[in-house]
Every structure is written in C-alpha cells, then in structure tokens.
Amino acid sequence: MPNTPEHPRRVRVRVQRDGPLLIEGPVEVVGEDGKSAVSDRFTVAVCTCRRSRAYPWCDTSHRRRTPPDPGETKDGKAASQ
C-alpha cells in the first residue's frame, strides 16, 4: 500500500515498560535539535531513558546492572571455602 494521503502507511509502535519503543521500520527519527537518524532495519528500538551511548537507538543501557554476589563465582555457582 503506498504512503499517500488517501492510503497512509500505518506504523506499528510497541511500548514496553522500562524499555525502548519498538517501531517497525524503516524509520527516520528527528531529535529536538533537528538532527535526523535513519535506520532501514525492519524493527528498531528507540531509547526512552536517554542512557544509550547510541542515542536515539537503544543499546540496552536501561537494563539494571547489579553487582555480582560476593559468594558466587562468574558462572553463578557458590564459591567453595
């Protein structure tokens, strides 16, 4: 279906709690400074937390990072004494 006034193209945007907006692409995102970022991917994740180093694209910086438990090894097993 062409993107014309008679037949506008619908874009699906999925909202996730504590996560990015998932938008069916290709997309052009225009920031408040007027600069645009373009992606031709079939789905893009747009950052909503502003922690991303690749802003406006999400790089999963919104995920909570917790320090490992001192009683566990890197593989998640209990450390032997």
PDB file of N, CA, C and O in Angstrom:
ATOM      1  N   MET A   1       0.852  -1.162   0.000  1.00  0.00           N
ATOM      2  CA  MET A   1       0.000   0.000   0.000  1.00  0.00           C
ATOM      3  C   MET A   1       0.908   1.238   0.000  1.00  0.00           C
ATOM      4  O   MET A   1       1.793   1.345   0.848  1.00  0.00           O
ATOM      5  N   PRO A   2       0.706   2.156  -0.920  1.00  0.00           N
ATOM      6  CA  PRO A   2       1.541   3.355  -0.974  1.00  0.00           C
ATOM      7  C   PRO A   2       1.255   4.290   0.184  1.00  0.00           C
ATOM      8  O   PRO A   2       0.161   4.282   0.748  1.00  0.00           O
ATOM      9  N   ASN A   3       2.246   5.098   0.535  1.00  0.00           N
ATOM     10  CA  ASN A   3       2.082   6.073   1.611  1.00  0.00           C
ATOM     11  C   ASN A   3       1.637   7.396   1.000  1.00  0.00           C
ATOM     12  O   ASN A   3       2.449   8.286   0.747  1.00  0.00           O
ATOM     13  N   THR A   4       0.343   7.507   0.768  1.00  0.00           N
ATOM     14  CA  THR A   4      -0.250   8.715   0.193  1.00  0.00           C
ATOM     15  C   THR A   4      -1.334   9.207   1.139  1.00  0.00           C
ATOM     16  O   THR A   4      -1.756   8.464   2.025  1.00  0.00           O
ATOM     17  N   PRO A   5      -1.800  10.457   0.968  1.00  0.00           N
ATOM     18  CA  PRO A   5      -2.891  10.940   1.838  1.00  0.00           C
ATOM     19  C   PRO A   5      -4.131  10.049   1.793  1.00  0.00           C
ATOM     20  O   PRO A   5      -4.855   9.931   2.782  1.00  0.00           O
ATOM     21  N   GLU A   6      -4.373   9.419   0.631  1.00  0.00           N
ATOM     22  CA  GLU A   6      -5.553   8.543   0.517  1.00  0.00           C
ATOM     23  C   GLU A   6      -5.316   7.201   1.196  1.00  0.00           C
ATOM     24  O   GLU A   6      -6.251   6.585   1.707  1.00  0.00           O
ATOM     25  N   HIS A   7      -4.059   6.744   1.202  1.00  0.00           N
ATOM     26  CA  HIS A   7      -3.690   5.458   1.787  1.00  0.00           C
ATOM     27  C   HIS A   7      -2.459   5.631   2.677  1.00  0.00           C
ATOM     28  O   HIS A   7      -1.361   5.228   2.293  1.00  0.00           O
ATOM     29  N   PRO A   8      -2.625   6.216   3.845  1.00  0.00           N
ATOM     30  CA  PRO A   8      -1.446   6.410   4.697  1.00  0.00           C
ATOM     31  C   PRO A   8      -0.898   5.073   5.190  1.00  0.00           C
ATOM     32  O   PRO A   8      -1.656   4.148   5.483  1.00  0.00           O
ATOM     33  N   ARG A   9       0.416   4.987   5.278  1.00  0.00           N
ATOM     34  CA  ARG A   9       1.074   3.786   5.784  1.00  0.00           C
ATOM     35  C   ARG A   9       0.979   3.790   7.295  1.00  0.00           C
ATOM     36  O   ARG A   9       1.355   4.769   7.939  1.00  0.00           O
ATOM     37  N   ARG A  10       0.488   2.725   7.856  1.00  0.00           N
ATOM     38  CA  ARG A  10       0.408   2.611   9.310  1.00  0.00           C
ATOM     39  C   ARG A  10       1.701   2.023   9.832  1.00  0.00           C
ATOM     40  O   ARG A  10       2.231   1.059   9.280  1.00  0.00           O
ATOM     41  N   VAL A  11       2.194   2.610  10.890  1.00  0.00           N
ATOM     42  CA  VAL A  11       3.420   2.143  11.520  1.00  0.00           C
ATOM     43  C   VAL A  11       3.062   1.599  12.887  1.00  0.00           C
ATOM     44  O   VAL A  11       2.349   2.245  13.655  1.00  0.00           O
ATOM     45  N   ARG A  12       3.556   0.416  13.186  1.00  0.00           N
ATOM     46  CA  ARG A  12       3.280  -0.189  14.488  1.00  0.00           C
ATOM     47  C   ARG A  12       4.375   0.217  15.462  1.00  0.00           C
ATOM     48  O   ARG A  12       5.563   0.066  15.176  1.00  0.00           O
ATOM     49  N   VAL A  13       3.963   0.736  16.619  1.00  0.00           N
ATOM     50  CA  VAL A  13       4.874   1.110  17.695  1.00  0.00           C
ATOM     51  C   VAL A  13       4.469   0.309  18.920  1.00  0.00           C
ATOM     52  O   VAL A  13       3.319   0.361  19.357  1.00  0.00           O
ATOM     53  N   ARG A  14       5.428  -0.434  19.473  1.00  0.00           N
ATOM     54  CA  ARG A  14       5.166  -1.216  20.673  1.00  0.00           C
ATOM     55  C   ARG A  14       5.836  -0.537  21.859  1.00  0.00           C
ATOM     56  O   ARG A  14       7.031  -0.243  21.830  1.00  0.00           O
ATOM     57  N   VAL A  15       5.056  -0.295  22.894  1.00  0.00           N
ATOM     58  CA  VAL A  15       5.557   0.346  24.104  1.00  0.00           C
ATOM     59  C   VAL A  15       5.859  -0.740  25.127  1.00  0.00           C
ATOM     60  O   VAL A  15       5.042  -1.631  25.360  1.00  0.00           O
ATOM     61  N   GLN A  16       7.041  -0.658  25.735  1.00  0.00           N
ATOM     62  CA  GLN A  16       7.439  -1.625  26.744  1.00  0.00           C
ATOM     63  C   GLN A  16       7.727  -0.899  28.048  1.00  0.00           C
ATOM     64  O   GLN A  16       8.404   0.129  28.059  1.00  0.00           O
ATOM     65  N   ARG A  17       7.221  -1.427  29.125  1.00  0.00           N
ATOM     66  CA  ARG A  17       7.513  -0.847  30.437  1.00  0.00           C
ATOM     67  C   ARG A  17       9.010  -0.972  30.696  1.00  0.00           C
ATOM     68  O   ARG A  17       9.586  -2.045  30.517  1.00  0.00           O
ATOM     69  N   ASP A  18       9.629   0.102  31.108  1.00  0.00           N
ATOM     70  CA  ASP A  18      11.062   0.138  31.428  1.00  0.00           C
ATOM     71  C   ASP A  18      11.939  -0.299  30.263  1.00  0.00           C
ATOM     72  O   ASP A  18      12.987  -0.911  30.470  1.00  0.00           O
ATOM     73  N   GLY A  19      11.522   0.008  29.054  1.00  0.00           N
ATOM     74  CA  GLY A  19      12.324  -0.372  27.893  1.00  0.00           C
ATOM     75  C   GLY A  19      12.127   0.603  26.752  1.00  0.00           C
ATOM     76  O   GLY A  19      11.476   1.634  26.920  1.00  0.00           O
ATOM     77  N   PRO A  20      12.680   0.288  25.594  1.00  0.00           N
ATOM     78  CA  PRO A  20      12.595   1.185  24.447  1.00  0.00           C
ATOM     79  C   PRO A  20      11.250   1.081  23.734  1.00  0.00           C
ATOM     80  O   PRO A  20      10.457   0.178  23.997  1.00  0.00           O
ATOM     81  N   LEU A  21      11.014   2.024  22.826  1.00  0.00           N
ATOM     82  CA  LEU A  21       9.894   1.918  21.907  1.00  0.00           C
ATOM     83  C   LEU A  21      10.352   1.054  20.746  1.00  0.00           C
ATOM     84  O   LEU A  21      11.410   1.309  20.171  1.00  0.00           O
ATOM     85  N   LEU A  22       9.587   0.046  20.393  1.00  0.00           N
ATOM     86  CA  LEU A  22       9.902  -0.794  19.244  1.00  0.00           C
ATOM     87  C   LEU A  22       9.045  -0.324  18.085  1.00  0.00           C
ATOM     88  O   LEU A  22       7.817  -0.348  18.162  1.00  0.00           O
ATOM     89  N   ILE A  23       9.694   0.105  17.008  1.00  0.00           N
ATOM     90  CA  ILE A  23       8.990   0.695  15.873  1.00  0.00           C
ATOM     91  C   ILE A  23       9.324  -0.113  14.632  1.00  0.00           C
ATOM     92  O   ILE A  23      10.487  -0.411  14.361  1.00  0.00           O
ATOM     93  N   GLU A  24       8.281  -0.464  13.877  1.00  0.00           N
ATOM     94  CA  GLU A  24       8.507  -1.169  12.623  1.00  0.00           C
ATOM     95  C   GLU A  24       9.113  -0.193  11.637  1.00  0.00           C
ATOM     96  O   GLU A  24       8.566   0.886  11.408  1.00  0.00           O
ATOM     97  N   GLY A  25      10.244  -0.568  11.050  1.00  0.00           N
ATOM     98  CA  GLY A  25      10.991   0.328  10.179  1.00  0.00           C
ATOM     99  C   GLY A  25      10.679   0.098   8.723  1.00  0.00           C
ATOM    100  O   GLY A  25       9.808  -0.703   8.384  1.00  0.00           O
ATOM    101  N   PRO A  26      11.376   0.787   7.875  1.00  0.00           N
ATOM    102  CA  PRO A  26      12.457   1.732   8.148  1.00  0.00           C
ATOM    103  C   PRO A  26      11.914   3.009   8.780  1.00  0.00           C
ATOM    104  O   PRO A  26      10.748   3.359   8.595  1.00  0.00           O
ATOM    105  N   VAL A  27      12.775   3.700   9.529  1.00  0.00           N
ATOM    106  CA  VAL A  27      12.331   4.906  10.225  1.00  0.00           C
ATOM    107  C   VAL A  27      13.354   6.035  10.102  1.00  0.00           C
ATOM    108  O   VAL A  27      14.533   5.818   9.825  1.00  0.00           O
ATOM    109  N   GLU A  28      12.858   7.228  10.316  1.00  0.00           N
ATOM    110  CA  GLU A  28      13.696   8.410  10.481  1.00  0.00           C
ATOM    111  C   GLU A  28      13.274   9.040  11.796  1.00  0.00           C
ATOM    112  O   GLU A  28      12.096   9.338  11.995  1.00  0.00           O
ATOM    113  N   VAL A  29      14.221   9.242  12.688  1.00  0.00           N
ATOM    114  CA  VAL A  29      13.951   9.855  13.990  1.00  0.00           C
ATOM    115  C   VAL A  29      14.582  11.241  13.967  1.00  0.00           C
ATOM    116  O   VAL A  29      15.777  11.383  13.708  1.00  0.00           O
ATOM    117  N   VAL A  30      13.773  12.261  14.240  1.00  0.00           N
ATOM    118  CA  VAL A  30      14.263  13.634  14.277  1.00  0.00           C
ATOM    119  C   VAL A  30      14.318  14.070  15.733  1.00  0.00           C
ATOM    120  O   VAL A  30      13.302  14.067  16.429  1.00  0.00           O
ATOM    121  N   GLY A  31      15.513  14.448  16.194  1.00  0.00           N
ATOM    122  CA  GLY A  31      15.704  14.869  17.573  1.00  0.00           C
ATOM    123  C   GLY A  31      15.277  16.310  17.788  1.00  0.00           C
ATOM    124  O   GLY A  31      14.970  17.029  16.837  1.00  0.00           O
ATOM    125  N   GLU A  32      15.262  16.727  19.059  1.00  0.00           N
ATOM    126  CA  GLU A  32      14.842  18.086  19.380  1.00  0.00           C
ATOM    127  C   GLU A  32      15.801  19.134  18.828  1.00  0.00           C
ATOM    128  O   GLU A  32      15.440  20.304  18.703  1.00  0.00           O
ATOM    129  N   ASP A  33      17.031  18.713  18.496  1.00  0.00           N
ATOM    130  CA  ASP A  33      17.993  19.639  17.894  1.00  0.00           C
ATOM    131  C   ASP A  33      17.839  19.722  16.378  1.00  0.00           C
ATOM    132  O   ASP A  33      18.558  20.475  15.722  1.00  0.00           O
ATOM    133  N   GLY A  34      16.897  18.946  15.816  1.00  0.00           N
ATOM    134  CA  GLY A  34      16.631  18.966  14.380  1.00  0.00           C
ATOM    135  C   GLY A  34      17.441  17.961  13.586  1.00  0.00           C
ATOM    136  O   GLY A  34      17.201  17.793  12.391  1.00  0.00           O
ATOM    137  N   LYS A  35      18.398  17.284  14.217  1.00  0.00           N
ATOM    138  CA  LYS A  35      19.193  16.280  13.521  1.00  0.00           C
ATOM    139  C   LYS A  35      18.380  15.008  13.354  1.00  0.00           C
ATOM    140  O   LYS A  35      17.598  14.638  14.230  1.00  0.00           O
ATOM    141  N   SER A  36      18.573  14.344  12.225  1.00  0.00           N
ATOM    142  CA  SER A  36      17.819  13.114  11.994  1.00  0.00           C
ATOM    143  C   SER A  36      18.752  11.912  11.980  1.00  0.00           C
ATOM    144  O   SER A  36      19.920  12.007  11.603  1.00  0.00           O
ATOM    145  N   ALA A  37      18.204  10.783  12.400  1.00  0.00           N
ATOM    146  CA  ALA A  37      18.897   9.493  12.377  1.00  0.00           C
ATOM    147  C   ALA A  37      17.995   8.536  11.615  1.00  0.00           C
ATOM    148  O   ALA A  37      16.791   8.481  11.862  1.00  0.00           O
ATOM    149  N   VAL A  38      18.573   7.787  10.695  1.00  0.00           N
ATOM    150  CA  VAL A  38      17.802   6.909   9.825  1.00  0.00           C
ATOM    151  C   VAL A  38      18.230   5.467  10.043  1.00  0.00           C
ATOM    152  O   VAL A  38      19.415   5.177  10.207  1.00  0.00           O
ATOM    153  N   SER A  39      17.254   4.567  10.044  1.00  0.00           N
ATOM    154  CA  SER A  39      17.523   3.134  10.106  1.00  0.00           C
ATOM    155  C   SER A  39      16.633   2.424   9.106  1.00  0.00           C
ATOM    156  O   SER A  39      15.434   2.692   9.027  1.00  0.00           O
ATOM    157  N   ASP A  40      17.226   1.515   8.341  1.00  0.00           N
ATOM    158  CA  ASP A  40      16.477   0.726   7.362  1.00  0.00           C
ATOM    159  C   ASP A  40      16.106  -0.653   7.888  1.00  0.00           C
ATOM    160  O   ASP A  40      15.594  -1.485   7.138  1.00  0.00           O
ATOM    161  N   ARG A  41      16.359  -0.904   9.165  1.00  0.00           N
ATOM    162  CA  ARG A  41      16.031  -2.199   9.757  1.00  0.00           C
ATOM    163  C   ARG A  41      14.521  -2.407   9.780  1.00  0.00           C
ATOM    164  O   ARG A  41      13.758  -1.442   9.728  1.00  0.00           O
ATOM    165  N   PHE A  42      14.085  -3.673   9.859  1.00  0.00           N
ATOM    166  CA  PHE A  42      12.650  -3.963   9.867  1.00  0.00           C
ATOM    167  C   PHE A  42      11.993  -3.594  11.187  1.00  0.00           C
ATOM    168  O   PHE A  42      10.795  -3.311  11.212  1.00  0.00           O
ATOM    169  N   THR A  43      12.739  -3.591  12.279  1.00  0.00           N
ATOM    170  CA  THR A  43      12.261  -3.117  13.579  1.00  0.00           C
ATOM    171  C   THR A  43      13.421  -2.414  14.265  1.00  0.00           C
ATOM    172  O   THR A  43      14.547  -2.911  14.270  1.00  0.00           O
ATOM    173  N   VAL A  44      13.135  -1.252  14.845  1.00  0.00           N
ATOM    174  CA  VAL A  44      14.178  -0.525  15.561  1.00  0.00           C
ATOM    175  C   VAL A  44      13.730  -0.290  16.997  1.00  0.00           C
ATOM    176  O   VAL A  44      12.536  -0.212  17.285  1.00  0.00           O
ATOM    177  N   ALA A  45      14.694  -0.182  17.881  1.00  0.00           N
ATOM    178  CA  ALA A  45      14.419   0.110  19.287  1.00  0.00           C
ATOM    179  C   ALA A  45      14.900   1.527  19.550  1.00  0.00           C
ATOM    180  O   ALA A  45      16.091   1.821  19.444  1.00  0.00           O
ATOM    181  N   VAL A  46      13.962   2.405  19.894  1.00  0.00           N
ATOM    182  CA  VAL A  46      14.282   3.806  20.161  1.00  0.00           C
ATOM    183  C   VAL A  46      14.351   4.005  21.671  1.00  0.00           C
ATOM    184  O   VAL A  46      13.412   3.683  22.400  1.00  0.00           O
ATOM    185  N   CYS A  47      15.478   4.539  22.124  1.00  0.00           N
ATOM    186  CA  CYS A  47      15.734   4.732  23.546  1.00  0.00           C
ATOM    187  C   CYS A  47      14.761   5.748  24.147  1.00  0.00           C
ATOM    188  O   CYS A  47      14.492   6.791  23.552  1.00  0.00           O
ATOM    189  N   THR A  48      14.243   5.433  25.320  1.00  0.00           N
ATOM    190  CA  THR A  48      13.376   6.373  26.041  1.00  0.00           C
ATOM    191  C   THR A  48      13.987   6.810  27.365  1.00  0.00           C
ATOM    192  O   THR A  48      13.465   7.717  28.014  1.00  0.00           O
ATOM    193  N   CYS A  49      15.088   6.178  27.776  1.00  0.00           N
ATOM    194  CA  CYS A  49      15.692   6.506  29.072  1.00  0.00           C
ATOM    195  C   CYS A  49      16.849   7.498  28.939  1.00  0.00           C
ATOM    196  O   CYS A  49      17.292   8.076  29.931  1.00  0.00           O
ATOM    197  N   ARG A  50      17.335   7.695  27.712  1.00  0.00           N
ATOM    198  CA  ARG A  50      18.448   8.604  27.403  1.00  0.00           C
ATOM    199  C   ARG A  50      19.790   8.146  27.981  1.00  0.00           C
ATOM    200  O   ARG A  50      20.714   8.951  28.090  1.00  0.00           O
ATOM    201  N   ARG A  51      19.911   6.873  28.352  1.00  0.00           N
ATOM    202  CA  ARG A  51      21.190   6.349  28.847  1.00  0.00           C
ATOM    203  C   ARG A  51      22.032   5.760  27.726  1.00  0.00           C
ATOM    204  O   ARG A  51      23.219   5.492  27.915  1.00  0.00           O
ATOM    205  N   SER A  52      21.431   5.558  26.566  1.00  0.00           N
ATOM    206  CA  SER A  52      22.098   4.879  25.464  1.00  0.00           C
ATOM    207  C   SER A  52      23.276   5.683  24.923  1.00  0.00           C
ATOM    208  O   SER A  52      23.181   6.897  24.744  1.00  0.00           O
ATOM    209  N   ARG A  53      24.377   4.999  24.668  1.00  0.00           N
ATOM    210  CA  ARG A  53      25.524   5.642  24.022  1.00  0.00           C
ATOM    211  C   ARG A  53      25.300   5.766  22.525  1.00  0.00           C
ATOM    212  O   ARG A  53      26.029   6.489  21.846  1.00  0.00           O
ATOM    213  N   ALA A  54      24.298   5.065  22.003  1.00  0.00           N
ATOM    214  CA  ALA A  54      23.972   5.101  20.576  1.00  0.00           C
ATOM    215  C   ALA A  54      22.676   5.879  20.341  1.00  0.00           C
ATOM    216  O   ALA A  54      22.004   5.667  19.332  1.00  0.00           O
ATOM    217  N   TYR A  55      22.321   6.779  21.265  1.00  0.00           N
ATOM    218  CA  TYR A  55      21.064   7.519  21.199  1.00  0.00           C
ATOM    219  C   TYR A  55      20.885   8.140  19.827  1.00  0.00           C
ATOM    220  O   TYR A  55      21.845   8.721  19.320  1.00  0.00           O
ATOM    221  N   PRO A  56      19.715   8.058  19.186  1.00  0.00           N
ATOM    222  CA  PRO A  56      18.417   7.675  19.727  1.00  0.00           C
ATOM    223  C   PRO A  56      18.140   6.177  19.738  1.00  0.00           C
ATOM    224  O   PRO A  56      17.074   5.755  20.187  1.00  0.00           O
ATOM    225  N   TRP A  57      19.073   5.370  19.256  1.00  0.00           N
ATOM    226  CA  TRP A  57      18.855   3.930  19.241  1.00  0.00           C
ATOM    227  C   TRP A  57      19.177   3.331  20.610  1.00  0.00           C
ATOM    228  O   TRP A  57      20.107   3.771  21.286  1.00  0.00           O
ATOM    229  N   CYS A  58      18.415   2.345  21.003  1.00  0.00           N
ATOM    230  CA  CYS A  58      18.607   1.689  22.293  1.00  0.00           C
ATOM    231  C   CYS A  58      19.800   0.742  22.229  1.00  0.00           C
ATOM    232  O   CYS A  58      19.946  -0.014  21.269  1.00  0.00           O
ATOM    233  N   ASP A  59      20.652   0.785  23.252  1.00  0.00           N
ATOM    234  CA  ASP A  59      21.759  -0.156  23.363  1.00  0.00           C
ATOM    235  C   ASP A  59      21.634  -1.003  24.636  1.00  0.00           C
ATOM    236  O   ASP A  59      22.621  -1.576  25.099  1.00  0.00           O
ATOM    237  N   THR A  60      20.449  -1.080  25.189  1.00  0.00           N
ATOM    238  CA  THR A  60      20.071  -1.832  26.398  1.00  0.00           C
ATOM    239  C   THR A  60      20.675  -1.263  27.671  1.00  0.00           C
ATOM    240  O   THR A  60      20.766  -1.975  28.672  1.00  0.00           O
ATOM    241  N   SER A  61      21.091  -0.002  27.665  1.00  0.00           N
ATOM    242  CA  SER A  61      21.626   0.624  28.880  1.00  0.00           C
ATOM    243  C   SER A  61      20.567   0.760  29.967  1.00  0.00           C
ATOM    244  O   SER A  61      20.905   0.977  31.130  1.00  0.00           O
ATOM    245  N   HIS A  62      19.298   0.636  29.609  1.00  0.00           N
ATOM    246  CA  HIS A  62      18.218   0.765  30.587  1.00  0.00           C
ATOM    247  C   HIS A  62      18.143  -0.436  31.531  1.00  0.00           C
ATOM    248  O   HIS A  62      17.539  -0.356  32.601  1.00  0.00           O
ATOM    249  N   ARG A  63      18.754  -1.539  31.131  1.00  0.00           N
ATOM    250  CA  ARG A  63      18.707  -2.733  31.983  1.00  0.00           C
ATOM    251  C   ARG A  63      19.472  -2.481  33.263  1.00  0.00           C
ATOM    252  O   ARG A  63      20.540  -1.869  33.257  1.00  0.00           O
ATOM    253  N   ARG A  64      18.928  -2.950  34.334  1.00  0.00           N
ATOM    254  CA  ARG A  64      19.585  -2.767  35.637  1.00  0.00           C
ATOM    255  C   ARG A  64      20.848  -3.588  35.694  1.00  0.00           C
ATOM    256  O   ARG A  64      20.866  -4.764  35.330  1.00  0.00           O
ATOM    257  N   ARG A  65      21.866  -2.974  36.140  1.00  0.00           N
ATOM    258  CA  ARG A  65      23.131  -3.670  36.314  1.00  0.00           C
ATOM    259  C   ARG A  65      23.348  -3.836  37.813  1.00  0.00           C
ATOM    260  O   ARG A  65      23.457  -2.851  38.543  1.00  0.00           O
ATOM    261  N   THR A  66      23.412  -5.082  38.268  1.00  0.00           N
ATOM    262  CA  THR A  66      23.618  -5.325  39.693  1.00  0.00           C
ATOM    263  C   THR A  66      24.972  -5.989  39.883  1.00  0.00           C
ATOM    264  O   THR A  66      25.359  -6.845  39.086  1.00  0.00           O
ATOM    265  N   PRO A  67      25.690  -5.608  40.921  1.00  0.00           N
ATOM    266  CA  PRO A  67      26.985  -6.242  41.164  1.00  0.00           C
ATOM    267  C   PRO A  67      26.779  -7.701  41.524  1.00  0.00           C
ATOM    268  O   PRO A  67      25.768  -8.048  42.135  1.00  0.00           O
ATOM    269  N   PRO A  68      27.728  -8.568  41.154  1.00  0.00           N
ATOM    270  CA  PRO A  68      27.582  -9.983  41.476  1.00  0.00           C
ATOM    271  C   PRO A  68      27.654 -10.210  42.980  1.00  0.00           C
ATOM    272  O   PRO A  68      28.299  -9.455  43.707  1.00  0.00           O
ATOM    273  N   ASP A  69      26.987 -11.256  43.427  1.00  0.00           N
ATOM    274  CA  ASP A  69      27.018 -11.642  44.835  1.00  0.00           C
ATOM    275  C   ASP A  69      28.429 -12.090  45.171  1.00  0.00           C
ATOM    276  O   ASP A  69      28.979 -12.932  44.461  1.00  0.00           O
ATOM    277  N   PRO A  70      29.045 -11.554  46.242  1.00  0.00           N
ATOM    278  CA  PRO A  70      30.425 -11.931  46.565  1.00  0.00           C
ATOM    279  C   PRO A  70      30.584 -13.414  46.853  1.00  0.00           C
ATOM    280  O   PRO A  70      31.704 -13.924  46.807  1.00  0.00           O
ATOM    281  N   GLY A  71      29.498 -14.125  47.151  1.00  0.00           N
ATOM    282  CA  GLY A  71      29.565 -15.551  47.427  1.00  0.00           C
ATOM    283  C   GLY A  71      29.445 -16.404  46.180  1.00  0.00           C
ATOM    284  O   GLY A  71      29.393 -17.630  46.281  1.00  0.00           O
ATOM    285  N   GLU A  72      29.398 -15.781  44.984  1.00  0.00           N
ATOM    286  CA  GLU A  72      29.264 -16.538  43.752  1.00  0.00           C
ATOM    287  C   GLU A  72      30.459 -16.318  42.848  1.00  0.00           C
ATOM    288  O   GLU A  72      31.103 -15.269  42.887  1.00  0.00           O
ATOM    289  N   THR A  73      30.747 -17.320  42.033  1.00  0.00           N
ATOM    290  CA  THR A  73      31.788 -17.194  41.024  1.00  0.00           C
ATOM    291  C   THR A  73      31.171 -16.610  39.758  1.00  0.00           C
ATOM    292  O   THR A  73      29.962 -16.383  39.713  1.00  0.00           O
ATOM    293  N   LYS A  74      31.981 -16.363  38.730  1.00  0.00           N
ATOM    294  CA  LYS A  74      31.486 -15.771  37.484  1.00  0.00           C
ATOM    295  C   LYS A  74      30.427 -16.622  36.805  1.00  0.00           C
ATOM    296  O   LYS A  74      29.574 -16.082  36.101  1.00  0.00           O
ATOM    297  N   ASP A  75      30.455 -17.936  36.995  1.00  0.00           N
ATOM    298  CA  ASP A  75      29.472 -18.811  36.347  1.00  0.00           C
ATOM    299  C   ASP A  75      28.203 -18.973  37.188  1.00  0.00           C
ATOM    300  O   ASP A  75      27.333 -19.771  36.838  1.00  0.00           O
ATOM    301  N   GLY A  76      28.087 -18.223  38.299  1.00  0.00           N
ATOM    302  CA  GLY A  76      26.877 -18.240  39.100  1.00  0.00           C
ATOM    303  C   GLY A  76      26.836 -19.297  40.171  1.00  0.00           C
ATOM    304  O   GLY A  76      25.848 -19.403  40.898  1.00  0.00           O
ATOM    305  N   LYS A  77      27.893 -20.084  40.285  1.00  0.00           N
ATOM    306  CA  LYS A  77      27.937 -21.140  41.302  1.00  0.00           C
ATOM    307  C   LYS A  77      28.504 -20.595  42.608  1.00  0.00           C
ATOM    308  O   LYS A  77      29.264 -19.627  42.616  1.00  0.00           O
ATOM    309  N   ALA A  78      28.124 -21.230  43.701  1.00  0.00           N
ATOM    310  CA  ALA A  78      28.627 -20.799  45.016  1.00  0.00           C
ATOM    311  C   ALA A  78      30.125 -21.054  45.102  1.00  0.00           C
ATOM    312  O   ALA A  78      30.618 -22.105  44.693  1.00  0.00           O
ATOM    313  N   ALA A  79      30.833 -20.078  45.640  1.00  0.00           N
ATOM    314  CA  ALA A  79      32.289 -20.209  45.805  1.00  0.00           C
ATOM    315  C   ALA A  79      32.577 -21.183  46.932  1.00  0.00           C
ATOM    316  O   ALA A  79      31.925 -21.149  47.976  1.00  0.00           O
ATOM    317  N   SER A  80      33.570 -22.063  46.716  1.00  0.00           N
ATOM    318  CA  SER A  80      33.928 -23.017  47.780  1.00  0.00           C
ATOM    319  C   SER A  80      34.906 -22.354  48.747  1.00  0.00           C
ATOM    320  O   SER A  80      35.676 -21.469  48.372  1.00  0.00           O
ATOM    321  N   GLN A  81      34.855 -22.804  49.993  1.00  0.00           N
ATOM    322  CA  GLN A  81      35.721 -22.214  51.010  1.00  0.00           C
ATOM    323  C   GLN A  81      36.862 -23.085  51.357  1.00  0.00           C
ATOM    324  O   GLN A  81      37.681 -22.723  52.201  1.00  0.00           O
TER     325      GLN A  81
END
